[in-house]
Amino acid sequence: MRNKLTKSVEYNEPLDMMYIAADGSISKRRINVLQVGEVSFRAYCFLRKSKRTFTIDNVLALVPIVHKESMVI
């Protein structure tokens, strides 16, 4: 999980994340990772439109967002 987060910072690549909060609620968020720490990471959350801190252990899944380029002829 930490490896995907650090690659996201390195390549400035947004991710789709499934996250479980402390109260047990699960949310799907699109994030842009800003920095990765030992137990948490900072990211811009497009759902909340603000910078947030997330616990790495609470991340259920991370998926890179792939933009397909269309070819114009």
N, C-alpha and C positions, 0 to 999 in steps of 0.2 A: 504494500500500500504506500509506504513512504517513498519507494522508488518512483511510482507513478506521479506522486506529488512533486518530487524534485524535478522530474523531467518536464512537468507542466510549467514550473517556474522557469526552467532553463530555456524552453522553447516558446514561452508565453502562449501556451495552448489552453483554451477553455476546456472544462470537463463537465459532464453530467454526473451528479453524485446522489446516491441514496444514503440518507442519514437518519440515525435514530437519536432523538433528543433524550435528555435526562428523564423526562416524564413518560417515555416509551412511545411517543408519537413518531411516525416515520414520514419523511418528506423527501421529495425529489427536487434537487436544486441544480441550477447551472451556475458554475463558479469559475473564477479566474484566480488561481493560487498566487499569493504575493510572497509569502515566506513560510518555511517549514521549520518547526522547533522539535524538541524531544518528544513531547506528548500531544502537542497541538499544532495547528497551522492557521495562518491568517489568509483570508480570501475575500474577494469581492463577490457578493452573492447577488445575482440578477433577480432573484425572487424578492428579496427584501430591499434591493437597491442601496446596499450599504456594505461596508467592510465588516466582516464577522470573524470570530475565532471559533474554530471547530476542534473537537477532540478526535485524534486519529483513530482511537479504538472504537469510536461510535460510527465510523464510516462503514457502510455495508457494501457499497460498490462504487467504483469510479470508471467512467467510460469516456475516452477522448472523443471530442466532437470532430467529425470528418466533414469537411466542406468539399464537395465535388465540383470541379470546374467544368463548365460547359464549353464546348468548342464551337466557335463561331466560324462559319465557312463563308 
